[in-house]
Amino acid sequence: MSRIEKLLSQMTLAEKLGQLTMTASGYAVTGPIIAGDSTESIKDGTIGNLLNIIGPGPTREVQQIAVEQTRLGIPLLIGLDIIHGHRTLFPIPLAEAALFDDAAWELSAREAAREGASDGLSMTFAPMLDVSRDPRWGRTAEGSGEDPYLTSRMARAKVRGFQGSSLSSADAIAACAKHFCAYGPVTAGREYASVDISERTLHEVHLPPFVAAVAAGVATIMPAFTDLAGIPMTAHKALLRDYLRDQLGFDGVLVSDYNAIGELMRHGVAADLADAAALALKAGVDIDMMADGYRKGLPIALERGTVTMDDIDVCVRRVLKLKEDLGLFDDPYRRGASAEAPEVLIERRQLARRIGARAITMLKNERDTLPLSPTVKRLSVIGPLADAGPEMRGCWWSAGENEPHVGVLAGIRKGFPNTEIRHAPGTAINSADRSGIPAALQLCNDTDAVLLCLGEATAMSGEAASRAYPELPGQQLALAEAVFEHARERGVPVIVVLFSGRPLVIPLLAEKADALLAAWFLGTEAGNAISDVVSGIVSPSGRTPMSWPRALGQVPIFFGQRNSGRPLSQGDSFTSRYLDVPNDPLYPFGHGLSYGSFVYDNLRITPDNASEADVITVRVDVGNHGRHGAEETVFLFTHDKVASVARPLLELKGYGKISLQPGETGTVELLLPASELRFLGIDLKPVFEAGDIEILVGASAERSRLLLGHLQLTD
Ligand code: BGC
């Protein structure tokens, strides 16, 4: 008999339900504090999994209780939200997406996993794979933006990074693809609100990242808090059981979101906790995080006959199998056994700095305002986010809450040692107080440049952080207007460094700033990364993974829209448009400048008939006509012009990179698998349809600037 079957045959119902329970915990000087429970529950085997316990000492202590003081000695699964780093914080996922670099995404996850595992953790609740096309939604910060292809590539890279080559190795942790699925299109961008989308959008936009995660071997998946057309995801049998398990073959662990099983009652699909627990179990949810619905509700559900012991056993097997795969039975202390060497931590911070610098997305750079010369004499660093180390963290900080985070001022001081640096906040991030503005304006006299650090507080994005006005909060716009005016009169350039967990609506900054850097939230090394870009040590190369709206009324705005029967056409009023704002975004998906200047030419497609090859090779020549060496990201889109179903005007199918010195030209080669030309037909079954496919290649989703080629698809 296998270890798992043997254990199962010995377990009481209470012990089985313990394995299906994950409880939040903390730690005090007196020892572990388990939410609503005590360590006695670990001892009697009625809590089998924990989340939120931090530090190698505390994790070891609770693991010892489980392994050495319980009847069956089953180790705990211990999870934490390691979303963009553990102690060393990397850029938020939205910022990291701007790299369009799968290897870098994998590497930061690998490093975060090593750091987390060395704290005794065996699971993270990441990657977050929710496609977001609505910047009102605060959780936009946690994902990869608006595109399913990009999010799918992120999914693969992150799963590989967290889980490494073997789940059982001491530095691997189980990844958790979340939140399954279609959490991004919450009604009106309001957190936790209902979702109603078409089957097509579900299958073409929101499911592909999860398909990719499952194909990459993700160990666990978390259903979303939300409902989809009235069925809460935590109880969504058709998607969890029929689609995820039966169709995709996912046999890992489904872990509920925090209290989501209990919330089935609030959704209005369960009358009591036993009902809620039965719905979730029947849908295939293995672990109940924080609702205590399985421990309290399933015994009643068993009596009612709404679940069977077999239903419970199936879930227990899956949880035990995960623990086995993680190597926890063989050596429960393999994670957290030894502290990491100081040089490892130093190297990790350097990686965070490099990734941070590459995530910075330069939205505007008039008259080559940036980079600043290292010999600049005086620099004024103004704004509420200039000297704000803790604000650099971003939406999830895992164990990094109290680590030192480098703010802009500190980074600039180090990066410009011979420059006189002056600073004034001007105003707080979100207050009505303008009294600090005059002092800030003083610093615009007699200075060579102003670095104006504006944006959201780190807590204004992430979970439960939807904003109806995704703009500069407080009096920052007043500060910006005053600084622009004052500086312009004196001929002083103003460089805006903008912090946000989402694209913001910033028409004034876009118009008046001489240079504009989207710095998102870059984590531990933020200030140094920003300094590297401002000084020109690093040429910015981030490309926005989301369209930036001109006005909130354009939301949801994304490049993958269909043409409609009345596409915008100049001079014709009865076309799809606004009376008061253009249709296009302020900055399109993929936009991002560098210190180079790139020109595209000579698009080649071989073969030009897709039925002749499994993979089409698309080549384009790129030349750097600028004065600085820089890296360029090249995007490959397709458009199926005539099909049985109207297709989006652009579908992202690939991206590549090239680094070029001034005057240099190179060729970027992008591979397009012919299978990528399949789409969901009228009956939502995958089809290839003969015809002409447009191949569009260039620097962003601004369609008119893309090089156009053609590919034939014959039967
Ligand atoms: C969030 C999840 C997270 C969980 C555990 C929930 O509120 O929605 O994304 O993993 O808490 O912290």
Residues whose N, C-alpha, C, O or C-beta is under 5 A from the ligand:
A	BS01	BGC	D81 F125 D257 Y258
